[in-house]
Amino acid sequence: MFTMRLHCLLLGSLLMTAPLMTTAALADEPRGRLVAQAEAQLDVVPDRATLSARLWERTPAVAQHEEETDSHALREARDRLEERAATLIRALEEAGVERDDISAGSLAVQPEYVSPRRSDGDQELLVRTRLERPFQVRVDDLERLPRLLDALTEAGVNAMDGITYDLTDRDAATDEALVMALEKASRKAELMARTMNVTLGSVVNISETRSPIYVPRMMAMSADARESAGQVDYSPGTIVIEAGVSVSWEIEN
């Protein structure tokens, strides 16, 4: 009799526990997920530019077998170069450029080989030394570009290497592109959920599929700055920043 009662109690306990186990098992089942990927493109107009130019001087060409350059000629070429560099900096300052916005690069010294044709038709290889100094000018007001380019050409730069257009705040632009991609992914997910008659739950994963990268826009210029100054188009155009994301949500029903 006692044994029969014990069996009944155990059976009843199992029957009461079964619904709880079923509920817990259902709760542990993984929910469905909805994944939305999106890419966004942001067009930005640069608000800063950098002008790049070079000055150089050369020593007289001598026969190649005279390998050692005349120290006097080298010193004279360097003095001429430094004098022209000082004139260039003064011209830029007179045009309204702050001294801190002018960057003078290191002096570069390299040999150059030339082969002038003599009257007898023979060619003799000659060598000379070229001393070069690069300059960069940062411009925060793009409307001043024509005037500053005139100042560079009037100062007699040997080469105008071009203009690099940039942004004062790159991080803000790349952040905006990323936000645009995230918002687009959210709109896509809501559209898919409505169409499929499901309810979105919590976001469970966010990842970048394309990191937003800002690359300054380069505009090349003619090597002969004097001839090209009046023909340059100073419009900075736009720079494209692309961003991509992948976001997944739980599906509640």
N, C-alpha and C positions, 0 to 999 in steps of 0.2 A: 504493500500500500504506500509506504513511504517512498519506495523507488519510483512508483508511478507518478506521485506528486512532483517529485524532483524532475522527472522527464517533462512534465507539463510546464513547470516553471522555466526550464531551460528553453523549451520550444517557444513559449511566449516572449521571452527575452530576445530570442533571435528574430522573431517576427517584428518586434518593436524597433530593433536596431537596423533592420534591412532598409527601411525608407531613409534613415539618416545616412547610411553608407552610400545609397544610391544618389542622394543629394550631394554628398561630398565628392563622389566620383564625377558627377556632372560639373561641379564647380572647378574641378581640376582639369577638365578637358580644355585644350587650347582654343581660344577664340579665333575667328577668322580675322584677317587683316586686309586693309586696303592700302595700297602703295601708290603714291602719285609722284611722278618725276616732272620737273619743269626747268626750263631755261629762260633767262631774261637777258635783254640787251639794253644797255644804257648808253646813250650818246651824250657826251659831255663836250663843252667848248672850253679849250684851254684858256687860262687867265695869266699865264706866265710864259716867258720865253728866255732862251739863252742864245746869244750870238757868239759864234766861234770864228776866230780869225788867226792869222799867223804873220809874223814878220821874220824876214831872214836877210842875212848879208853873206857875201862870199869873199874869200881871199882870191888873189890873182891865180890863174891856172899856171902850173909849172910842169916840166917834164916828169914823167912817172918815176924815172930813176932818182929824182930828187925827192925822196920819200919824206924827208923831214920838212914840215911846213915852217916857213919863216915866222918866227915868234913875233916879230914886229908887225907883219901883215895880219897875223891872227889877232893881235891886240887891237889893231886899228879897226878890223872888221867888228870886233866885239864892242868897241867904243861907239861905232856908228849904230850898231843894233840897239845898244842901251839908250842912246840919245833919241832914236826913233821911238823906242818903247815909252820913254818919258813924255815925248810929244803926243803920242797916242793917248796916254792916260790923261794928260791935261785936256785934250780935245773932248774926251768922254765926260770928264768932270764939268767942262764948260757947257756940255749938252745936257747937264742935269743928272748925271749918273753918280751915285754915291761911291766913295772909294771902296767900301766893303763889297760892292756889287761887281767889282772888277777883279778878275783872277788872272794872274800872270803865271804861266807854267814854267817848268824848269828849262834851262838852256840846253839845247840839243846840238851836238857837234858831230858832223859826219862828212866823209870824203865824197866827192863827186868826180866822175871820170868823163872827160870830153875828148872828142876826136876831130879837131878842126882840120879841114882839107887845105893843104899848102898849095902854093902856086905850081909846084912841079907835079901835083897830082897825088903825092904820097900823103899818108895820114900818120900823125904822131899822137899817141895816147898821152893826154895831159890829165893832171889831177889838181883839184882845188878843194878847199874846205868850206863847208856851208854851216853857218851858225844860225839856229832858228829858235824862236820863242813863240809859243802859242798863247792866245788870250781868249778869255771867255767873259762875256758881259751879261749879267742877269738883268732882265727887264720885267718889271712888275706891272707896267702899263703898256699894253700892246699897241696903243695908238702912237707911242713914241718910237716905234720901230723904224719908220722911214728916216726920221731925224738922226737916230743913232747909227744907222747904216751909212748915212751921208758922212757922219763924223768919222767913221772908220775908214771909209774910202778916201776922204780928204786927208786923213793922216797917213795915207800911203801904205796900207796893208798889202802884203804880197799875195795873200790868198784869203778868200772868204769861204769858210768851210760849211756854212749853212746856219739854219735856225732850228733849235729844238724847242717845241711847244710842250708845256707842262702845266700841271695844276698846283696851286698853292697847298691844297688839302687833298692829297690822293686818297687817304683812308676814308674820308667822307664819301667819295665817289664809289669806291669799291664796296663799302658798307651798303650804300643805296642799291647797288646792283644785286647784292645778296638778298636784301629785304624784298626787292621786286620778285626774285625767283621764289622765295618762300611764300609770298602772298599768292603768286600764280599757282604754286603747288596746292595751297589751301583751297583756292577756288576750284581747281580741278577735282580735288577730293570731294568737296561738297556737291559738285555737279554729278559725279559718279554715284555718290551715296543716294541722292534724290532719284536719279534714274533707276537705280537698282532697288529702291525702296528699303534701304537699310539705314541704321543710325550709327554715326561715328562715335567712337569712344575716345579714350586718351591717346595722345601721340606716344608711340613706343620707340621710334627711331628716327633720327634726322642725320643725313650725311650730305656732304658736298660731292657732286659729280663733276663740277667744273669750278675751280677756285677763281674768283675774280682777280684779274691781273691788269694793272694799268701800265701801258707802255707809252712813253712820251713820243709825240709825233715829230719825225725828222723832215725837214725841208732842205734839200740840197740847193746850192747856189753855184753860179758860174765861178770858176777859179779867178777870172778877171773881174774883180768887184767893180772897177770903174765903169766897165761897159755894161754890166748887168744891173747896176743900182736902179736905173729908171724903169726896168722891166720886171722887177720882182713883185709877185702877188703876196701881200702880207696877210691875207685872210688865213686864220689858223685852222679853219675847218672844224671838224669834230673828231673825237676819239671814241672808239667803241669799247665798252667794257662788258664782257659776257660772264654770267654766273649761272651755275646749275646746281640743283639740289634733288634729293630723294627723301621723301617723308612717308612714314607708315603710321596708320591709325588702327586701333582695335575696332572691330565691328561688334556692336552691342547686341544686335538682333538680326 
